[in-house]
Amino acid sequence: MLELLVLASPERLQHWFVALVINAVLIAAAQRLPVLTPAGWVHAGVLGTLLLGSLDWPGWWAVVLYLALGSLVTRLGYRRKQQQGLAEARGGRRGPENVWGSAATGAALAVLTVLPSAPVALLQLGFAASFAAKLADTCGSEIGKRWGRHTVLITTLKPVPPGTEGAISVEGTVASLVGSAVMATLMLWLGLLSDGGCWLLVALVGLVATLLESWIGADLQQRCSWLSNELVNAIQTLLAAVLAMLLAQGLGLV
């Protein structure tokens, strides 16, 4: 009951209202950027409000930087990927399903940090891991599709065409590790990770979660018609967050 009273306090409600207004203005100004669809921008505004209202500017900037980096990587070699039929649809613009497939886990963890008894440092680490995993996935997929020389299926290691669900390559895997490390570095810089130990854990978990996502794509997604790419993305970020938080507690990092 006390936690509910704190969440509904005038100060907290005012904070959420200010977050809503700021995001509405920013989203209105950003509509012409070739990053999201019109509906995607609306949902990004909801996401931004949740993050600014819970983790303040560090959480908001973390996802803005993730979105910018992910969009940049998607456009690398875009014309060639388009010729091969491997490019993202809608010119690389993300819709609502992409927004929440990438950010649902992070948004939930961010909102939980406002509870008075919340383990904030642990939740922030899970938040960081979820986005490190997602940028790792984007980097691995986009770089692998364009520059992967030998693409194999993760479950059998048999050669498959680039862009196949569950396909991996050396180039794509290295890109995944780099993407995860970059996102972990941004989280450390923004103060959402406390030290180098947490940085290393998040960077490695991001890569592991990406490899698990490839396995899900190669195996479960082929057998379960309801497993969309967006749902698999959400599962990947959840796995990353849970794994990072469990390991952090076991290793005494938080």
N, C-alpha and C positions, 0 to 999 in steps of 0.2 A: 504493500500500500504506500509506504514511504517513497519508494522508487517511482511509482506512478505520479505521486504529488510533485516530485522533483521534475519529472518529464513535462508535466502540465503547468509548471510555474510560469508566471508572466515573463520572467527573464528568458526562459528557454523558448517559450512561444514567440517572443520578439526576435530571438536569434534565428529561428526557423523562417519567420516572415522576411527578415532582412536577406537571408540566403535565397529565398524564393525570388525576391525582387531583383537582386543582383544577377542571378542566373537568367531571369526572363530578359533583362536588358542585354546581357552578353550574347544570349542565343539569338535574339532578334538581330543583333549586329553581325553575327557570324553566318547567317543563313546562306550567303552566296559562296562560301568556301566549299570547294568540291570534295568534302570529306564525308558528309552524311546526307541522306535523303531528307526531304522536309519533315516527314514523320520521325526520322531518326534524330533530327535536331530537337524536336519536342521531347522525346524520351531522354535525350542527353541533358536537357534542362532539368528534368525530374531527377536524374542521377546526380547532376551537379548540385542541386538543392540539398539532396540527402548528404552528399559528401561535405559541402560547405557548412551545413548545419551540425554535422557530427565531428568531423576531423578538421574543420576549419580550412584555411588556405593550403596547408601542406597536402591534405587528402585531395582537395580540388585540383591542385597543380599536378599531383601524381597522375591522375587520370587524363588530364589535358595533355600532358607530355606523352603518356602512353598512346593516346589517340593520334597525336602528331607523328610520333615515330612509326606507329603501325601503318598509318596512311602513306608515309614516305617509303617504307619498305615495300608496300604493296605496289607502288608505282615504279620500282626499280625493274628495268627490263620489261615494262608493261606492254609495249608494242609487240615484242617478240612473243610474250606469253599469250597475247591476244591472237596472234597469227596461229599459234599452236592450240588454241581453244582452251587455254589453262588460266586465262585472266579472270579476276573477280568480276562478277556481273555489275551492271550499273556504273561502269567506269571506276570501280573501286569504292564507290560510296556505300557506306554502311546504313542499314535500316534498323528499326527498333529491335528486331530479333538478334541482330549482331551486337547491339549495345548491351542488352541484358544477358546474352550468352557469354559475353566477355566480363561483365561487371556485376552480375547478380550476387555472386559470392562476396566480392569486395564491398558492395553496398551494404549487404546484411551485416558484415563484420563491423563496418564503420558505424552503422546505426547502434549496434550493441555497445559501442564504447561510451555512449552517453549515459548508460545506466550507472548509478552511483557506486555500485559494488563491482563494476566490470573490471576484468584484468586487461587494462588498456594496452600495455606493452605487448602482451601475447596476441591480442586481437589485431593490433597494428602489424605485427609480424605476419600473421595469416593474411591480412590485407595485402601486404607487400608481396608475399609469395604468390597470391592469386594473379596479380598483374605481371609479375616476373614470368610466370608460366605462360600467360597469354601472349606476351610479347615474344617469348621464346618460340611459341607455336607459330606466330605470324612470320617471324624471321626465318625459321626453318622451312616452312611451307613455301614462302615466296622465293627465297634464295634457292631452295632445292629444286623447285619447278623450273627455274630459269637456268641455273648453273650447275645443277647436280649431274655428274658425269655417269655414275653407276647407281641407278635407283633400284632398291630391292624392297620386297615386302618384309616388314619387321617380324612377322610370325614365321616365315619360311626361309627368308633371305634369298628367295628366288627373284631374278630380274623382272621388273614391271615397268610400264611406261611412267614418266614423270606425271604427277598429279593424281595417281592412283591413291585411293583411301588407304592409309596405313603404310604408304611408301616412305622410305628414309634413304638418305645418302650421306656420305661423309661431309660434303659441303653444307648440306642442310642442317646436319647435327651440330657442326661447328657454329653455324649461324645461330642456332637455337641457344647454344651456350653463351655466345656473345650477347644476344638479345636479353637473356635472363640476367646476365651480369650487369648490363647497362641499366636495366630497370631496377635492379637491386641497388646499384650505385645512386640512382636518382632518389630512391627511397631513403637511403642513408643520408644523402645531402639534405633532403627535406625534413629530416629528423624523425621519420617514421620507423627507422631501425636504429638501434642504440649503439652498435659497435661493429667491428670487423667480423666477429664471430657470427653475428646474426646475418651480416651481408653474405658471408660465404655460404651459410646454410640456405638462405633464400635463393641465391644464384644456382646452387646445385639442385635444390628441390624443383626449381623452375624447369631445368633440363629433364629431370626424372619424370615429372608430370607430363612433359611434352612427349616423351617416349611412351609413357602409358597411354596417352591420348592416341598415338599412332597405333598402338596395339588394339585399343578399343575400335578405332576406325577400320582396322584390317579384319577383326574378328567379330565382335559383338554387333557393330553397325551393319555388317553384311547379313546378319541373321535376324536383326530386329528392325523392322521397317519403320517403327516409330522413333528410332534414334536419329534425329536430324543432326546436321553439323552443329547447329547452335546449341542443342542439348548436350552434345558431346563436349563442346567448348565449356559449357557450364559445369559438367562433371569434372573436366580437367582442372578448372580453377578451384573447385571444391576439394579435389584430391590434393592439390598443391597446398592449399591453406591448412587442411587437417594434418597432412604429413609434416609440414613445417612446424605447426604448433606442438604436435606430439614430440617431435625430435627436440625442439627447443626446450620443452619441459624436461625431457629425459636427460639432456645434456647440461641442464642448469643454466641456459643462456638467458632466460627471462624469469 
